[in-house]
Amino acid sequence: MTKEERINDMLNLESRMSKWKQPQPLDFVNKATQNYNFPNWQTGNDESVYYNLNIASFFKTRIVMPPAVTSILERDLQPELLDISFNNVDGSANPTLEEYLKGPKQVQAMMMAHKGKVVFETYPGMNPSDLHVWMSASKTTASLMLTFLWEEGKLDFDKMVSAYVPDLKGSAWDHITVKNAMNMAAGLDMEETFENLVNPETVISHFFSAIFDAKGDWQQLLKEAKPLEGEKPGDRFRYSSAITMALVLIAQNITQKPWEALWKERVWSKVGARNPFVLGLAPDGTPIPAGMINTTPEDMLRYALLYTPSWNKVAKEKVISDKVIKRTQTLGDPEAYHKSTEEAYGTRWFGEVPYMNTAQWDHSFEDGAMFKHGNMGQGIYVDPARDFCGCYFGLATNDESVSGTDHSPGYLRTAAKLLAGK
């Protein structure tokens, strides 16, 4: 098979998800619309796929339009990346990337860039021009806004969260530094474990009902969060979207601007995006960059490129300074990470044990690479030292047999090492 034929196969790869490239029947659309609720959205069924591709139909949103001038991403497609694989920590081999993309993980799109050029792209379950929700890969944008403010001297990571959010004064946030919140080591009873999410009595379950189903006041729930007995802020990485929303409040209070205005001013107007940036809103109108960003795959890749030495392929100015990148890479604490539930996920996903979490990025490595996962199979990986980045969208069920075998991160890291020769 010629290289051109393999490129064609890569760009037109077929899987069980390929039906989503076509308009869905009217009766399905009507039924899915009637059936929308937060639990159904999270099931990983066909209706979940429809919701993830059409978030603006189910949430209030704000739209950040792309700039007038679009950056053109060069292609140097290398379809041989379909043949890569890597081993799990127990030594067992994973399938090739091509086999994986056709498997139960239900990957909808994957892109990679090396030295500023797109070297891999495939769309098994969506069209390149479709918008898709980032889910928690969105959280990297929330931490970026705060690190910008830190660089400008407007924010001190060692100050308490409540110093920047007066409404949280008198609560547990009086004892949680911004740094600990950035690293999701707040020591609060708001961790997003499967057990907590399915228990309707937990604070985090109430938080999601409030922010996605308008059943309660999510900001009041932040105030009511209780410290965990025997655990201090900073002790342990405990994943929680509620903490990310506290960061959003910090950014808005410091700047006195809506979060999406900050994003447009500092990133979207400069990155040469081709399509709108659609941001979901909480019932009270607060933006949700904790999980509700929607873009095309290529525009997500443009954002990822800002963390690499090839940032100038998408921007005329260096949007994310070396100082900001370095601070993002080093804000975390390996000890807090190695006590966490997330460490086991990262080990399965990459086939190696990551070094720590940092600044809302779930997993980072001693070589400076960072990865952020999103629920049901989204992800963004940046590797500045290798001048590589990648992203993907997908729809995996929350069944551990599928979600637990999310190896997209490992394929991205394997590709980065291969392309960089180390």
matplotlib code that plots the C-alpha trace (Angstrom):
import matplotlib.pyplot as plt

x = [0.0, 1.4, 1.8, -1.1, -3.4, -2.5, -3.1, -6.5, -7.3, -6.2, -8.4, -11.3, -11.0, -14.3, -15.4, -18.6, -18.8, -18.8, -22.6, -22.1, -20.6, -24.1, -27.2, -29.3, -32.9, -35.5, -37.2, -33.8, -33.1, -36.5, -36.2, -32.7, -33.9, -36.8, -34.6, -31.9, -30.8, -27.4, -27.4, -28.4, -25.7, -23.1, -24.2, -22.1, -25.1, -26.0, -27.9, -24.7, -22.8, -25.5, -25.3, -21.5, -21.7, -24.6, -24.0, -25.4, -28.8, -28.9, -27.2, -27.1, -23.9, -21.7, -19.9, -16.4, -16.1, -12.8, -10.5, -10.7, -7.3, -7.0, -3.7, -3.1, -1.7, 0.7, 0.4, 3.2, 1.0, 2.7, 0.3, 2.8, 1.8, -1.2, 1.2, 2.6, 1.9, 3.3, 3.3, 1.4, 3.2, 2.8, 4.6, 1.5, 1.2, -1.6, -3.0, -1.7, -3.2, -5.2, -6.8, -7.4, -9.2, -11.6, -12.2, -14.6, -13.0, -15.1, -12.6, -14.2, -11.2, -7.4, -4.8, -1.1, 1.4, 5.2, 7.4, 4.3, 3.0, 0.0, 1.5, -1.6, -5.3, -8.3, -12.0, -13.6, -16.7, -17.2, -16.5, -13.5, -15.8, -18.0, -17.9, -17.3, -17.3, -13.8, -15.2, -12.5, -9.7, -11.3, -9.7, -6.3, -7.7, -8.9, -5.5, -3.9, -5.9, -4.7, -1.1, -1.3, -2.5, 0.3, 2.8, 1.4, 1.7, -2.1, -2.4, -0.3, -0.5, 0.2, -2.8, -6.0, -8.8, -11.2, -8.9, -10.0, -13.5, -15.1, -18.3, -16.2, -14.9, -15.9, -15.7, -13.1, -11.6, -10.1, -7.5, -6.9, -4.2, -4.7, -1.8, -3.5, -6.7, -4.8, -3.4, -6.8, -5.4, -7.9, -8.6, -12.4, -15.2, -15.8, -13.8, -15.1, -14.9, -17.4, -18.8, -19.4, -20.9, -23.5, -24.4, -27.1, -26.3, -22.7, -21.7, -20.2, -23.3, -25.4, -22.8, -23.3, -27.1, -26.9, -24.5, -26.0, -29.6, -30.3, -31.2, -29.6, -27.0, -23.6, -21.8, -23.5, -22.3, -18.7, -19.3, -20.7, -17.8, -16.2, -12.6, -11.7, -10.9, -7.1, -6.2, -4.6, -4.8, -1.9, -1.8, -3.5, -4.6, -8.4, -10.0, -13.0, -14.6, -16.0, -12.4, -12.0, -15.1, -13.6, -10.7, -13.1, -14.5, -11.0, -10.2, -13.4, -13.1, -9.5, -10.2, -13.8, -14.4, -16.5, -14.3, -15.0, -13.9, -10.6, -10.2, -11.0, -8.6, -5.7, -6.0, -8.8, -8.2, -4.5, -4.4, -5.9, -8.9, -11.1, -14.3, -16.3, -15.4, -18.7, -18.7, -21.5, -23.0, -24.2, -27.9, -26.7, -24.8, -21.3, -19.1, -18.0, -14.4, -14.3, -15.7, -18.0, -15.7, -16.7, -14.5, -13.4, -10.5, -8.2, -8.9, -8.2, -4.9, -4.1, -4.5, -2.2, 0.4, 0.8, 2.6, 5.2, 8.2, 6.2, 3.6, 4.5, 2.7, -0.6, 0.1, 2.1, 3.0, 4.1, 0.8, 2.1, 5.5, 8.2, 7.8, 4.1, 4.9, 7.6, 5.3, 2.6, 5.0, 6.3, 3.4, 2.4, 3.6, 4.7, 3.9, 0.2, -0.1, 1.3, -1.4, -4.2, -6.7, -5.7, -2.2, -3.6, -5.5, -2.4, -0.4, -3.0, -3.3, 0.4, 2.0, 4.3, 3.9, 3.6, 5.5, 2.8, -0.3, 0.1, -2.0, -5.2, -3.2, -4.0, -0.6, 2.8, 6.2, 9.7, 10.5, 7.9, 5.1, 1.6, -1.8, -5.4, -8.2, -11.9, -14.8, -16.0, -12.8, -11.4, -7.8, -5.0, -1.3, 1.5, 5.2, 7.3, 10.7, 9.8, 7.9, 4.8, 1.2, -2.0, -5.7, -8.6, -12.4, -14.4, -17.3, -16.5, -19.1, -18.3, -18.0, -14.5, -13.9, -13.9, -13.1, -10.3, -8.6, -8.3, -4.9, -5.2, -2.8, -0.2, -0.4, 0.2, 3.2, 4.6, 4.2, 6.0, 9.0, 9.1, 9.0, 11.5, 13.9, 13.8]
y = [0.0, 3.4, 6.2, 8.2, 5.2, 4.8, 8.6, 8.1, 5.2, 7.3, 10.2, 8.1, 5.4, 3.6, 2.3, 1.7, 5.4, 6.4, 6.8, 10.1, 11.7, 11.7, 13.6, 11.5, 10.5, 13.0, 10.5, 9.8, 13.6, 14.2, 11.3, 12.2, 15.8, 14.6, 12.3, 14.8, 14.9, 14.8, 11.1, 10.1, 12.4, 10.5, 6.9, 6.6, 5.6, 6.9, 9.8, 10.7, 10.9, 13.2, 15.5, 15.7, 16.8, 19.3, 20.8, 24.2, 22.5, 21.6, 24.4, 28.1, 29.1, 32.1, 32.1, 33.5, 34.1, 33.3, 36.1, 37.5, 35.9, 32.2, 30.3, 27.6, 24.4, 22.6, 18.9, 16.4, 13.3, 10.2, 7.3, 4.9, 6.2, 3.9, 1.0, 2.3, 0.4, 0.4, -2.0, -1.8, -1.7, -5.5, -6.0, -6.9, -5.3, -3.0, -3.3, -1.0, 2.5, 1.6, -1.4, 0.7, 3.4, 0.8, -0.8, -0.3, 3.0, 4.8, 7.4, 10.1, 12.2, 12.3, 14.8, 15.1, 17.8, 17.7, 20.8, 22.7, 20.4, 18.1, 14.6, 12.6, 13.1, 10.8, 11.2, 7.8, 9.3, 12.9, 15.4, 17.7, 20.7, 19.4, 20.9, 18.5, 19.1, 19.0, 17.9, 18.2, 18.9, 22.3, 22.7, 23.5, 26.8, 27.8, 27.2, 29.1, 32.2, 32.2, 31.6, 34.6, 36.7, 35.3, 36.3, 39.9, 40.1, 40.2, 36.9, 35.2, 31.4, 31.4, 33.5, 31.9, 31.4, 33.5, 36.5, 36.6, 35.4, 37.4, 35.3, 32.3, 34.1, 32.3, 28.9, 26.2, 28.2, 30.6, 27.9, 26.7, 28.5, 29.2, 26.8, 24.0, 24.7, 24.8, 21.4, 20.0, 19.3, 21.3, 18.7, 19.0, 16.5, 17.2, 14.5, 13.1, 9.4, 7.0, 6.2, 9.9, 10.7, 7.9, 8.7, 11.4, 12.4, 13.6, 17.3, 16.6, 14.9, 17.9, 20.2, 18.5, 18.6, 22.3, 23.2, 21.1, 20.5, 23.8, 21.8, 23.9, 26.7, 25.6, 28.6, 27.9, 24.3, 25.6, 27.6, 24.5, 22.1, 20.6, 19.8, 16.1, 14.8, 14.2, 15.8, 19.2, 21.2, 20.2, 16.6, 14.7, 15.2, 14.8, 15.5, 17.9, 20.1, 22.2, 23.4, 24.5, 26.6, 28.4, 29.3, 30.7, 33.0, 34.1, 35.1, 37.0, 38.8, 39.9, 41.2, 42.2, 40.6, 37.6, 34.6, 34.2, 37.8, 37.0, 33.9, 35.9, 38.7, 36.5, 33.4, 33.0, 36.3, 35.4, 31.7, 31.9, 29.7, 28.8, 28.2, 29.5, 28.7, 27.7, 27.8, 26.3, 28.2, 27.3, 28.1, 31.4, 32.4, 31.6, 30.1, 26.5, 26.1, 23.2, 21.1, 22.8, 24.1, 23.1, 23.4, 21.5, 19.1, 21.3, 24.4, 22.4, 21.4, 25.1, 25.8, 22.8, 24.2, 27.3, 25.2, 24.1, 25.8, 25.9, 28.3, 30.7, 28.4, 29.6, 32.9, 36.1, 36.6, 34.1, 33.8, 31.5, 32.6, 30.2, 31.5, 30.5, 27.1, 26.4, 27.4, 25.2, 22.3, 22.7, 23.8, 20.3, 18.0, 14.4, 13.2, 14.4, 12.8, 9.4, 9.2, 9.8, 7.7, 9.4, 7.9, 4.4, 5.9, 7.5, 4.4, 2.3, 5.0, 5.5, 2.2, 4.0, 5.9, 9.7, 12.0, 14.2, 16.3, 20.0, 23.1, 21.3, 18.9, 15.4, 13.8, 15.2, 13.7, 14.6, 15.5, 18.3, 16.6, 17.1, 15.4, 16.4, 13.9, 14.6, 12.4, 9.8, 10.0, 13.4, 14.5, 17.0, 16.2, 18.8, 17.9, 21.1, 19.4, 17.2, 20.0, 17.8, 18.0, 16.0, 15.8, 13.5, 13.3, 10.2, 8.6, 5.7, 4.3, 4.8, 1.0, 0.3, -2.4, 0.4, 3.7, 1.9, 1.0, 4.5, 4.2, 7.3, 9.1, 6.4, 6.4, 10.2, 9.9, 7.0, 9.0, 12.0, 9.9, 8.2, 11.4, 13.1, 10.1, 9.8]
z = [0.0, -0.9, 1.6, -0.1, 0.3, 4.0, 4.5, 2.9, 5.2, 8.2, 7.2, 6.5, 9.1, 9.8, 13.2, 15.1, 15.6, 12.0, 11.9, 13.8, 10.7, 9.2, 10.4, 12.8, 12.1, 13.3, 15.7, 17.4, 17.8, 19.3, 21.7, 22.8, 23.4, 25.5, 27.5, 28.3, 32.0, 33.6, 34.5, 31.0, 29.5, 31.5, 30.6, 27.4, 25.3, 21.8, 23.3, 25.2, 21.9, 20.5, 23.6, 23.4, 19.8, 20.4, 23.8, 22.7, 22.3, 26.0, 27.8, 27.8, 26.1, 25.3, 22.0, 21.4, 17.6, 15.8, 14.7, 11.2, 10.3, 10.5, 11.1, 8.5, 10.0, 7.7, 7.2, 7.1, 7.7, 8.8, 8.6, 9.9, 13.3, 12.9, 13.6, 17.0, 20.2, 23.8, 26.7, 29.9, 33.2, 33.6, 30.2, 28.2, 24.8, 23.6, 20.1, 17.4, 17.3, 14.2, 16.0, 19.1, 17.1, 15.8, 19.2, 22.1, 23.3, 20.6, 19.7, 17.6, 16.5, 17.2, 16.1, 16.7, 15.8, 15.8, 15.2, 14.4, 11.6, 11.8, 11.6, 12.4, 12.1, 12.0, 12.5, 13.1, 14.8, 13.8, 11.0, 11.2, 11.3, 14.1, 17.5, 20.5, 24.2, 25.8, 29.2, 31.8, 29.4, 29.6, 33.1, 31.6, 30.4, 33.9, 35.4, 32.5, 33.2, 36.8, 35.9, 33.5, 36.5, 38.6, 36.0, 36.0, 39.7, 40.2, 42.0, 44.8, 44.7, 48.5, 49.4, 50.5, 47.9, 50.0, 49.7, 46.1, 46.5, 49.4, 49.2, 50.5, 53.6, 56.8, 55.1, 54.7, 51.8, 54.4, 54.9, 51.3, 49.2, 45.5, 44.9, 46.7, 44.7, 41.4, 42.3, 43.5, 46.9, 48.9, 51.6, 51.1, 51.0, 47.3, 45.5, 42.3, 42.9, 41.2, 44.6, 45.5, 42.2, 42.3, 45.9, 45.9, 49.4, 48.7, 48.3, 44.9, 43.7, 44.8, 43.1, 39.7, 40.1, 40.8, 38.1, 35.3, 36.3, 38.2, 41.3, 44.0, 44.4, 43.4, 44.9, 48.2, 48.1, 47.7, 51.0, 52.7, 51.8, 54.9, 55.5, 55.5, 59.0, 59.4, 56.1, 55.5, 52.3, 50.1, 51.5, 48.7, 45.1, 45.2, 41.8, 41.8, 39.3, 42.1, 42.9, 39.3, 39.5, 42.5, 40.2, 37.7, 40.4, 41.3, 37.7, 37.3, 40.6, 40.0, 36.5, 36.9, 33.5, 32.4, 32.0, 28.2, 27.7, 29.3, 27.1, 23.9, 24.9, 25.9, 23.7, 21.2, 19.4, 19.0, 18.1, 14.5, 15.3, 12.4, 14.3, 17.3, 20.9, 22.6, 26.4, 28.5, 31.4, 34.8, 35.6, 37.2, 34.0, 35.3, 32.6, 33.1, 31.9, 34.3, 31.5, 29.0, 26.3, 22.8, 19.7, 16.6, 17.0, 15.0, 17.1, 20.2, 18.7, 18.0, 21.7, 22.5, 20.1, 22.3, 24.9, 22.4, 20.8, 17.5, 18.9, 16.1, 13.7, 15.1, 16.7, 15.9, 19.5, 22.3, 24.1, 26.8, 28.0, 29.0, 32.6, 32.6, 31.1, 33.6, 36.5, 35.2, 35.0, 38.5, 40.6, 41.7, 44.5, 43.7, 47.2, 47.0, 43.6, 44.7, 47.4, 44.9, 43.0, 39.8, 39.9, 39.1, 36.1, 34.7, 35.2, 33.2, 30.5, 29.8, 30.7, 33.1, 36.4, 35.9, 38.2, 39.6, 38.8, 38.4, 37.9, 36.8, 34.6, 35.8, 35.0, 34.3, 33.8, 34.8, 31.2, 31.3, 29.3, 30.7, 30.1, 31.0, 30.7, 30.1, 31.1, 28.6, 26.6, 25.8, 26.3, 25.6, 25.8, 25.5, 25.4, 25.1, 25.2, 22.2, 20.4, 20.3, 21.2, 20.6, 21.4, 21.0, 21.5, 22.2, 23.9, 26.2, 28.6, 32.3, 32.5, 34.0, 31.3, 28.7, 30.5, 32.4, 29.2, 27.8, 26.1, 23.9, 26.3, 26.0, 22.2, 22.2, 24.4, 22.4, 19.2, 20.8, 21.8, 18.4, 16.5, 18.7, 18.6, 22.4]

ax = plt.figure().add_subplot(projection="3d")
ax.plot(x, y, z, "-o")
ax.set_aspect("equal")
plt.show()
